[in-house]
């Protein structure tokens, strides 16, 4: 018998705008391969860039927050599995799910650890070194970790974040499932279609402008890195792509300086495939980076930071280019990679090894489906072992419920 799955999304998936949208479609595909009937519901407005989920056979619904209409809605959908897309959705709807469908498996899709990204951003703004202990001081950390503990399973996109949750926060490993991007193995047929070094030109960077780490990266390139590259490569250009480019970004469009603000691209992989080098000087962030994964999938070497490469390597692999810490190091590596065909080709091979070693679909999909199957067979026992989670569910069911009901009543009178 098919399983009914309800995904409660923070936003509608936009795979051409964000890595989160791409990964959501990968998650949906994995579940559908296991004969799941999927409904995607969100409180957000549908955007022109959103993916047409109905084309995949996924039902689409608009739901309301702090509204008892959700209670009857979820009873009608009758899901055996509920997936909360980011912890804020679990905070808003988790108590209602627990009350109306207590036997439904609750899965938190973290996308990345928001507390890690927020704390790193704070460190940059305050000009203080980041350390994991800073996470313990943030309210958002308490909220996110509580959400993980209330859930039956949390999907974690980064191996670094898996280790952080277990070692720093003492999260039981059986509450976590490593599920990063999933791709088909790169074969010789794939790589033979790649555009060679001699036919590529210029540098590229790409990222959703609404994502704070990306905007910081763009400004870091403009102010500190690109002038150093341009000095040595006066005919080279940097093309900056991304969805939701704000009007303020147009002031940085400087063709005479080789700095081009291009905006949204419908096909990020095609855009990356034309460039010689991808630049991603991310100074903060979390999760793993879609732009760097897609650079590997198109045979485009990259220059990034340790944060950019975080969760995308292991000890037996070399990066698809260079990871650097300073603007000077990033510029020097980019120039070297741009000029050296032999080095460029070797870095391209490194990217193939990373994709085929860490992100192949079959193994990762099987791990996720096995974790869900185990939960279905042993949910009562699984929950009984998670006593801290049961405490948090007990109090949240009351405190969040009463707050939501208060807001609901207030909305009736406005």
N, C-alpha and C positions, 0 to 999 in steps of 0.2 A: 504494500500500500504506500502511495506517495506521501511524503511529509510536507505539511504546510509550514512555510517559513515566512515570518513577517520581519522585514528590515525597516527599522525606524531611522530615517536618514536626517542628518543635520541639514544637508543640502541635497539637491538633485545631482546625480553623477554627471560630471563634465570631463570625460576622458581626454578631450582635446585642450582642456584648460589646466588640469592639475593631475599630479600623480595619484592623488587620492581617488579621483574619478576613475582612472585607469585600473587601480587595484580593486575598486568596488565591482567593476565589471568582471574582473578575474574571479572574485569571490562568488558572484552570482553564477558565472559559468561553471565553477567547480560544484556548486550545490545542484545546479540543473543536471549535470552529468550523473549525479546521484539520485535523480528522479524526484527532486524537490519542486513543489509548487510554490512560487515566490510572489509575495506582494511587497511592493516598496511604498512606504508612506512617509510623508515629510510635512513639517509645518511651514516650510519655506516656499517662496514663490518659484514657479517654474520659469527657467531662463531660456533664451533662444539657443544657448550653447549646450543645453542639457541633452543627454543621450535619450533616444526614444526607446525606453525599456519595453514598451508594448510590443515592439518589433521582435523582442526576444521571448515573448510570451509571459512577461512579468506584468502583473496588475499594478496600476498606479493609483494612489489615493492621497488626498490632502487631509491632514488631521489638525486638530486644534490643541494647543497647549492650555493647561489649566481649565479643562472643559470636560464635563462628565460624559459628553458624547463619545469619547474614546472608550469608555467602559463597554458600551453596547457594540461599538465598532469591533473591538478585539474579540468579543464573544462571537460575533458573526464570522470573523476571519478564522477563529479557532486554531491558532498556530500551535504546533508542537515545539517550534523553535522560534525565539525572538532574538534578533540581532540589533543591538543599539550601536549606531554609527557615531562613535565618539562618546566620551563619558557624560557630556551634558545631556544627551538624550536618555541615558540611563537614569540620571538624576530626575529628569522631568517625568518619565513614563515608567520607570522600573517598579515603583510601588503599585501603580495601577495594574501592570502585568502580573505582579505577584498576587494581587488580590483577585483578579478576574480569571487568570489562567495559572494557578499555582504549580501545575505540573509541567508547564512549558520550560524548556531549557533556555536560560538567559545567557546570551553571548555578547560580550563587549568587543567591538571592533575599534581598537584604540587609534588606528591610522599612524600615529606616533605618540610619544609621551608628551602631552601638552605642557606638563610641569617642567620637563627638561628643557623644552624650547623656550618657555617663558623665563626660567631662571637664567639660562644662558644669555638671553636678551638683556635681562637686568644687569648681569655682570658686565656686558659690553657698555651699557648706558652709564653704569657707575664706575667704569674703569677699574674693576677689581677682578682678580683671577677667579675663574670658575673652579669649584670643587663640588663633588657630589654632596658633601655635607650641607651646602647651601640649599639644596632641595628640601631639607627637613624644616627650613624656616618659612616656607611658602604655603599660604592657604590653599592655593590651587593643587599643591601636592597632596595635601590631606584629602581634598575632594576626589582627586583622580584615583588615589590608592584605595580609598573607601569604595569607589565604584568598582574597581577590580575585585575587591574582596566580596562585594555583594553579588557579583556575577558568578555563574557556574564555570565559565571559561572566558578568557580574554585572548584575543588574537593580537600578537605582537609582531611588528614588521621588522624589527632590527635585533640582531643577535646581541648587540651591545646593550640594548634595553632589556632583553631577557635576563642577561647577567646582572644588570643593575637592580631589577626587581627582586631577584632571588637573594642577592648578597646584601644589598643595602636595606631593602624593605622586608626581607624575610617572607616574601610571597611563596606559598607552596607551589612547587613546579607543576603539580597536576591541575592548577588553576590557569595555567598559561599554555598557549600553543603558538609556536613560531610559524608565522605565515607571511613571508615577504612577497615581493613581486614574483610571479610565476611565468616562465617563458618556455617555449619549445627550444630544444637543443639547437645551437647554431651548427649547421653542416657546411660542407664545402660548396654545396649548391647556393646556400645563402651568401657566403663570403665572396663567391665569384661574381655576384651581382653588385658588390660594393664598388663605388667610384674610387679609383686609385689616387695615390698621393699627387701625381703629376697633374691631375685634372681637378683638383680641389683648390679653393681659394678662401682666404679670410678666416676670421675667428667668429664664433657664435656663442651666445649665452641665451638661456631661455628659462622662463619661470613666471608663474602667476603673480601679477603686480600686487594683488591683495595680500599676498603672503609676506609678512614682514621680513623674514630672512632674505627673500629674493630682492626686495627693494634695497636693503642694506648692501647686498652683494653688488647690485647695479651701481650704487653710489661709490662703493669701494673701487670698482673698476674705473669709473669716470674720474675720480679724484686722485687716486694713488697708483693704479696699475697701468691703465691704458697709456698715459703719457710716456711711461718708461718703454712700453712695447713699441709705440708709434715712433719714438726717437730712433730705434734701431731698424724698424720696418716701416719706412715712411709711406709705402704704397698699400700697406695692409689696412683692412677695415674690420671693425667689430660691429656685428649685427645683433641687436638685442630684441628678442621676441618674448611675448607673454600676453596672456589674457588680462583684460581689465586694466589696460594702461591708462593711468589718470592724466588729466589735462596738464598737470604740472610737469609731467615727464617730457613733454614736447620741447621744453626749453633746453633739454640736454641733447637734442638732435643736432649734431654738428658735422655735416658731411665733409667740410674742409679739414676736420680733425680725424676723419675716418670713423666717426662715432655715430651709428645709425640706430634710431629708435624705431623699430619695425612694428611693434604691437603684436596682435594675435596672429597665430599661424594655424591654419586648419589641419596641417599635417606636420607635427613636430619631428617625426622620424625622417621625413623627406628633407626638411629644413636642416636637420643635423647632418644628414648624409652628404650634403653639398659642401660643408665647411671642412677646413683642414684641422682645426683644433676647437674643442669646446672648453670654455672658461667658466668655472663655478667657484669663485672665491668666497664661500659661505663662512661667515664668522660666528654664526650661531644657528641653531636649528635642532631638529631631532628626526628620528625615523631614518629612512633611506631615500635617496634622491632619484626621482623619476628621470630627470634630465641626464643624469650620469648613466643610469641603466640603459636609456635609449641611445645614448652615445655609443655604448658598447655594442648594442644591437645593430648599429649602422656603421660600425668600423671606424668611429671617430674618436681618436685619443683625446684625453681631457687633462686639464690642470685644475686641481681643487685644493682644499684644505683637509686636515685630518677629520674635521667635523663633516665635510662633504663626503669623504670616503667611509665614514663610520658605519659599521654594520654591513659593509659590502666587500669585505676582505677576510681572509684567514691567514695563518702564518705561512702557508705553503704557496701563496699566490702573490704576484706583483701587480701593482696598480696599472690601470689602462692609461698611463701617462705619468704624472707626477702629483704628489701631495706636498704642499708647501705651507709655511707658517707666516711669512711676511710678504708685503707687496713686492719687494725687490726679488725675493725668491720665486714668487709666482711669475713675474715678468720674465726673469731669466729662463725659467723652465719653458714658458710659452714660446719664447723666441727660439730656443734650442729645438724644441719639438717641431716648430713651424719650418725650420730650415733643414733638418736632418731626416732624410727619407728612410734611411736604415733604422734609425731609432724609432721613427714614427711607425714603421711596419712592425717592429717588435712590440711596441705598446699596443698596437691593434691586436696582436696575438694574445697579449695579456688579458685584454677585454673578453676575448672568446673563451679563455680558460675560466674567467670569473663567472660568466653567464652559465657555462656548462657544468661548473662545479657546484655553484651555490644556488642557482635560481631555476633549475629545470623543473618543469611542471609536475611530472608524474610523482616523484618522491614527495614533494611538498603537498600536493593535493591529497595523496594517500594518507599523509600524517594528519591533516585536518579532518578528513572523513573518519579516520580511525578514532580520533579524539571525541568526535560527536557521537559515534556509534557506542563508544564506551560509556558516555554520559547517559545515553538513552537506556542502556541496560542496567546502570548502577546509580541512577540519579539520587535516590534516597540516601544511599551509603555515602556517595560523594558529598552531599550537603551536610551530612552528619559529621564528617571529618573537618569541615570548614566552620568551626565554632565562632571564630571572630566574624566571619561573614554573616552568620545567623544573628549575631548580636547587632551588627550594623543594619541588617534587614529589618530586625524587630523595631529599632528606634527610628529608622528612616521611614518605615511604613507609616509611622505615626506623625513624626515631625513634618515630613514632606507632604504627607496627605493633608494635614491640617492647614499648612501654608497654602497648598494648592486650592483647597476648598475655600479658604478665606479670599484668595484672589478671584476665584470663580464667583463668589457672592458679590464681591466688590464690583466685578465687571458687569454684573446684572444691573447695578444701580448707576452706571455711568453711560 
